[in-house]
Amino acid sequence: MAEDQPARITPRSENFPQWYQDVVREGGLAEAAEVVRGCMVIKPHGYAIWEKIQQALDKRFKETGHQNAYFPLLIPESFLKREAEHVEGFAPEVAVVTHAGGKKLEEPYVIRPTSETIIGHFFARWIKSHRDLPLKLNQWANVMRWEMKPRLFLRTGEFLWQEGHTAHATHEEAERETIQMLDVYTEFAEQWMALPVIRGRKTESERFAGAVTTYTIEGMMQDGRALQAGTSHDLGQNFGRAFNVQFQNEQGQLEHVWQTSWGVSTRLIGGLVMAHSDDAGLVLPPKLAPVQAVVVPIFRKAEERQKVLDVADRLAADLAAAGVAAVVDKDEAERPGAKFYKWERKGVPVRIELGPRDIAAGQVTLRRRTATERETLPLPDLAAQLPRILEEMQAAIFKGALEARESKTVDLEPGKPFSEALEAGPGLPLHFVRAHWCGSAACEASVKDETRASIRCIPLDARPDPGPCLVCGKPAGGRVVLARSY
C-alpha cells in the first residue's frame, strides 16, 4: 500500500453492512470490546460526537423545565416484577448480579436495562401532594441489554443514553409532555443531525413494555432501512400503581400519578454514519462535528515552515473567535496527502490547505467534505465566510437526505404485492412503504413474518385515506409506514 493510501472502505453498493463497519473503524469512532461480549469501546472522536449530542439536547431539556439526576445502576430484581408487562418485555435482555462481596445476594440485582422501576420507587417517596407535581427529571447514564447480534452503536450490550422521567397530576398533562419531548427529538434530528424523520405512534405490538402509548421518530438510512431515532412514552398510571406513587389532589383525594419516559441513545451516532457518509468515509453535519475545520500547513523548505505555521495558528484563532471549531494539523510525520485522507475519513466538514504560495497570494484553498472540487477564498475573509459555508453545508446535507428518503418512499397500490413495493431489486436500496392497514395484530404479524418488515409508525400527520388493508383487504382508514429496520 502506498504511504498516503489508507485501508480500503468497502463501497456501499458492494456490501452495506461492511461499509458501515469500515466507516466506523476508519473514522476512529469505536471498536468492539472483544474481552466483554457484545460491548464496544467508544474512541475519543466518537465520544466527542456524543458530547455534542449531549450538549445540544441537555440545553433543550433544561429549557423545557427538566432537571438532571442520577439513579443506581443496580435495580432489585423484584422491582421489575411489579409491572407484569414491563418484566415480560425485558426478560430476555436483562443481565443479573447474583454474587457480591464473596457471597450470594439475598435478592439478585438487575443491571439497569431502563429505569422506570427504580425511579418509580423514589417517586413514591418524593411525591405526596399536587404541589410536588409536575416532577420532571432526566438522567444521562449507561444501560445494559444482553444483545444477541451486536453491531457497533446500533445494538450493543452496553450503551449510553438519556432517559427522561416525569410525573403529572393529569393524563392530559402527561400526554402533552410526551408530544413536547417528541417535538424536541424531531427538532434535534432535523436541525442538528440533518436527518429528516417521520413522527408517529407505534402499534400495540411495537410499543414500549408497560406504556399506554409509544411515540417515535423514524429516520431512513441510505440502504432504505429505518432507524428508530427516539421514543417518547405515555406510561399512564401503570408504574404509578405498581409503585404506589400517589398524591393528594386539590380536593384532598388520593390519586396515582400519570407518568412519561423518553430517550435517545448512542445509536444516533450509527444513524449519522448510515444517513450521510459516503464511500470515502464519514460525513458529519457541521453542527455535530467536533472539528469543523482543519488547517493543513504545506511547506517543503525549512525556512518556509515557521511562517506557514504562524499564519495557520492565527487563522485557527480567528476561526475560533468566529465560532468555528478549528485545529491545525502540525504532525510532521505525515505527508499532506495522508492528512487529507485522515481528516476526510473523520468527516471533518472543511479542509483548508495553506502553503507559501497561498500566503503570498493572500488566499487559501478550501475543500468541503461534501464536494469534489476545491475552491479558493481570500485569506482575510475566511473567518467571516466560514460560518456561512458551514450553514450551507448543514442545509445541503439535510436536503440531500430528505430527497433520498422521498425517492425511496412509495405508496402501495391495491393489488400490488407488498414485497415488490418494499424491495427495489437485487442489490438496490429498500423502500419505505406507505400502505393501508386494518389495525389487526394478525395482519401486522403476517407482514413481519413474510417480509421481515414492520410497521414503523402510524404517522401523526396522516390524513384520512381510506383503502383496503395490505393483507386482508378489509377497509382501513389511512396508511401506516412499513420498512425493514435496524
N, C-alpha and C positions, 0 to 999 in steps of 0.2 A: 504494500500500500504506500502511495506517495506521502511525503511528510505532511502536506496540508490536507490530505484526504481523511475524513472521519469514517467511522464504521457506517456500513450501509443501513439505510432505513428502507424497509420493505414498502413498496408502493401500496397505496390504499386499494387499488384495483386488483392487486395480486393476492393480498391477504390482509383484510382489515384488522382482525384481532392482533396479528403480529405487528402490523404497522403501529397500532396503539401502544403495544409494549415497547417497540423501538423508540417511539417519540418520548415516552415517559423516561426511558433509560438515557437516551442521548440528550434530553433536556435537563437531566440532573434533578428530576423531581422526586423519585422514590425507587426503592428496590425491595425485593422480598426479604423478609426476616427469616431466613431458612431455618434458624435454630428455634423459632417459635411458629408452630403450624398456623398457616393462614394469615399471618400478620405481615406488616410492612414497616420499613424504616422510611420516614419522610425526610428527605435530604434538605439542606438549607434553602435551595431555590424553591422547592415545593412548599416548604413551611412558610417562606416569605409570602407566597401567594395566599396561603391560608390566613396569614396575619392581615393581609389586605382585605380579604373577605370578612374576617372578624371585625376589623375596624369600621368598615362601611355598615355592616349590619348592626353592630353594637350601638353605633351612633343613632341609628333609626329606632332601635328598641327603646333606648332611653328617651328619645323624642316622643314616643308613644306611651310613656308612663311606666316602663318596666324597670326593675332593679335587678342587678346580678346577685346571685347567691351560689352556694355550693353545698351539695349533699353527699353522703357517703357512697363510696364505690361498691361496698358490700351491702346487700339487702337480705334480710331474713327470708328464708325460703317460704315461710308461712304467709308473708305479705303478698307474694304473687298469687297464692291460692285463694285470697279473699275475693278476687274478681274472676269468676269462673272463665269467662271468655278470654280474659287477658292472659291467664296462665296457659290456657289451651293454645293460644296463638303463639306464645313464645317458648313453649316447652321444648321443641326440637333445637332451639338455638342457644339455650342457656348453658353457661359454664358454672359449676358448683364447687365451692370450697367446703371440704368436709373435715380437714385437719388443720390445726394451727397450734403453735407453742408446743409441738410434740405430742399433742393429744387430739382425740376425736372430739369435734364440737358437739355440744348437746343439740344444737339446731344448725343445719348447714346454711351457708350464705350463698346467694346467687350473685355473681359478678354482674354489675348493672347492665341489663340489656336496654333499659329505659327506666325512667324514674317516677312514673305516675304513682306507684305504690308507696314508696318511702316518702315522697312529698305529701301524699295524702295523709300519712301518719302524722307528719308535723303540722300540716294544715289544721288537723283536728285539735292540736294543742294551741295553735295561734289564733284561730278564728272562733269567736264567741258571739259577736254582735254584728248587726248590719253595718255598724261603724267601722268594722275591720275589713269591709269589702269596698271595692274590689281589691284583691291581693294579686299583684302582677309581678311574677318573678321570671328570671331567665338564668340558665346555668350553661356555662361553657365547660365541657367535660369530655371524657373518653367513655366509650361503651364497648361491651364485648358481646358478640353474637357469633356462635360457632358456625362458621361458613364452610359449606362442603366444597364449593368450587370458587376459591378466591381469585380475584383479579384486582390488581393494584388500583386503589382509590374507589373502584366501583363496588367491590364486595370483598371485605377483609374481616378477619375475626375481630380485630380491634380497630376502631376508627374514632375520629374526633368529630364532635358536633356541638350544636347548641340545642337546648330543649327549653322552650318556654312553657310555663305552667301558671295558669291563672284561675282564680275562684271569684264567682259573681253571685249577686243576690237573685238574679232572674235569668231565665233561659234566653230571653231576648238580648240581654246584655252580653251573655256568653256567645251567642250567635254573631253579634256584631264584632266581638273580639276575633273570632275565627276568620271572618272575612277581612277584617282590617289587617291581620297578620299575613293572610294570603296575598293581599294587595302589596304589603311590604316586600314579600318574596318576589312578586311579579315585577315590581319596580327595580329591585336589585338585579334580578336575572336579565332584564332587558336593558337597563341603563348602565350597569356595571359589567356584567358578563357578556353583553351584546348577544344574548340568547333569547330569541322570541319564544314565548311559552303560551300554552293553552291553559286557561284557568277552568277548573271543572270540579265536579263531585264524583267521588269513587262509588262504584256499585257496592252492594251489600257484601259480596264475596271479597272485594278488594279493600274494604275499609280497615282501619287500624283496630286491632283486637281490644274491645272494651269501649270503643267510641260509638256514638249515635250516628254521627256523620263525619266523613273524612273528605276534606277538600285538597286539591292537588294542583301543582303546576307541572306541565309536561313539555319537555323540550325535545326536538328532533336532532339526532346525531347524523353525521354525514352518510352513514350507511342506511339511513331510513328507520333505524330503531329509536324507540322512545326512551328518555331518561326522566324518571320521576325526580324533579329537582327540588321539591319542597312540599311539605304537607302540613295542614292545619286541621286539628281535630276538635269537634264538638263532643265532649265526653258526657254531656248530660249530667245526671246525678249518680251515674254508675259508681264512680270512685268515692263520691261523697257518701253514698250509702255503705259501701264496702268498708270505709274507714271512719264512718260516723262523724263526718265533718258537718257540723250543724251550727246555725247561727240564729240568734233571736231577731226576728224581723221587727219593723216599726210598730207592729200591732202587739208585740210581746209573744208571738208564737214562734216555736222552733221549726226551722226548715233545713233541709240539706242544701249545700251549696251546688251551684252549677259550675262545671269546670271545663277548661280547654287545655290543650297542649299542642305544640307546633315545633317544627325543627327542620334544619338543613345540616348537611354533614360534609366531610372532605370529599364525598363523591362529586361535589361540584367541580373539583379540580379535574376529575376524569371527564366531566361534561365539557369543560373548557377545551381540553385536548381534542375530544372527538367532534366537537362542533366547529372548530375553527382551524385546526392545524392542517398542514399540507405535507407533501412528500419530502420536503426539505427539513421538516421538524416542527417544533412547537410554534404556534402563533398565539400571542396573548393580546387581548383588548388592552389598550393603554391604561385604562383605569385600574386594572388588576396586575399590571406588570411591575414587579419590584424594582426593576431597572427599566426606565422608559427610553433612555438614550445612552449609547456607549460611544465614547470618542476613541478612535483608534489612531494613535500617532504613527506616522510613517516617515522614516528617515533612513538614509544609507550611510552617511558620514558621521563621524563622532562629533564634528563641530556643528552639525545640524540638530543633534539630539536635544540639548538643553533648551534651545529656542522653541522647538516644536512642543516639548513638554510644558514649558511655561505658558505658551498660548493655549494648549489643551487644558491646563489647570484653570486658567482664567475663564475659558469658555464653559467648563463644567460648573464653575462657581456662578457664572451669570445665568446658566440654565437652572441651577438650584434656586437662585433668587426669583426666577420666573415661575417656580413651582414644578419644575421638571426634575424627576429623579434621574440624575446622570452620573456616570462613572467614566474614568479614564483608564483604559487597559494599558498598563505600563509593563506588562510581562514581556521582558525582552528575550525570554527563552522560546517564545513562539513568533513565527513569522506572521505578517499581516493576513495572509490567506487563511492560516489556521485560526486566527482570531475571528475572521469573518464567519467561518463555519461554526465556531463555538457559540458566538452570540446569536447567530441565526437559529441554531438548534435550541437555544434557551428562550426563543420567542421574543427577544427584545424588539420593541416596535421600530426604533430608529437607530441606524448606524451612521456615525459621522466620521468621515475619513479626512485626516488633516496632515498635510505634508508641507515641506518648504515652499513648493510652488503655490500651494493654496494660500499660504500666509502672505507670500509676495503679491498675489493677486487679490488679497482681501476677501477670500471666499472659502467655502467648504464644499465637499462632495457628500451628499446625503442619500442614503438608501432606505426607503420604507420597507419594513418586513413584508408587507403585502404587495409590493411592486417588484417588477423585474428590472426596471430602468433606474439608473442613478439620476439625481438632479443636483444642480449647482445653486447655492444660495449665498448671498453676501454674508460674510462673517460677522460684521457689526449688527446685522438684523436678525441673526439666528435665534437669539434668546427671546425676542419678541414674537417671532413667527412660529416657533416650535409648538407652543401650547395649541395654536390653531391647527397645526398639522396633526397633532395627536387627537384633537377633537374630530377632525375629518376622518381619521383612521378608525376611531371608535364607531362613528356613524356608519362608515362603509362596511365594517365587519358585521354590524347588526343587519344592515340592509342585505348583505350577501347571504347571511343565514336565513333571513326571512324569505328571500326569493327562492332559496334552495328548498325550504320547507313547503312553500306554496307549490313549487314544481313537482314535489313528491307527495302531494296530498290529493286524493281522488275521492269522488263520491261514488258509492256502489249503486249501480243502476239495477232495477228489478230484473231478475232472470240471469244476471251475470254472476258466475261463481266468485265467492269471496276470495279464494286463494289466488285467482287470476288478478284481482284488483290489488292484492297485497304484494305480490311478487312481480317486479318489473321484468324479470328474466334471469337466467343463469349468470351469476357474477355481477348483477346490477343491484343498485340500492333497493331496499324495500320501500313501501309506501305507508303513509298514514291513510287510513280508510275511514271515511265518514259513512256510516251505514245505519239503517233503521234497526231498532231492537225493541222487542215487545216488553222487556222487563223481566222475562223468565230466567231464573237461575240455570235451568236446564239448557236453554239456548246459549247462554253465555258459556257454560262449561263445554258444550259441544264445539263451539268455535275454538276454544283453547285446546281441547284435546286433538282436534283435527289439524290445526294450523300453527299451534304454539303462539298465537296472537291473543291478546287480551283486550278487554275494554279498558282503555287508559283513563277515560273520564267521560262524564256527561257534561258537555261544555256549559258554563254558566251563562254565556251569551247566546245560547242556541235559540233559534226562532222556531215556532211551530212549523213542522214539516212532515205531514202525515205520509206514511208509506208502509209497505209490507216488511215484516221482520226478516232479517237476512237468513234466518234458519227455518222458522216455522211458517212464515208468510202471514202471520196474524197481524192485525193493524198495530202500528206504532205511531206515537205522536211526534217523534223527532229522531234526530240522528245522534249517535254516540261516536267517539273517536276510538278506533281499534288500531293496534300496532303490536309488533314484537318489541320487547323491551329489554333493558339491562337491569 
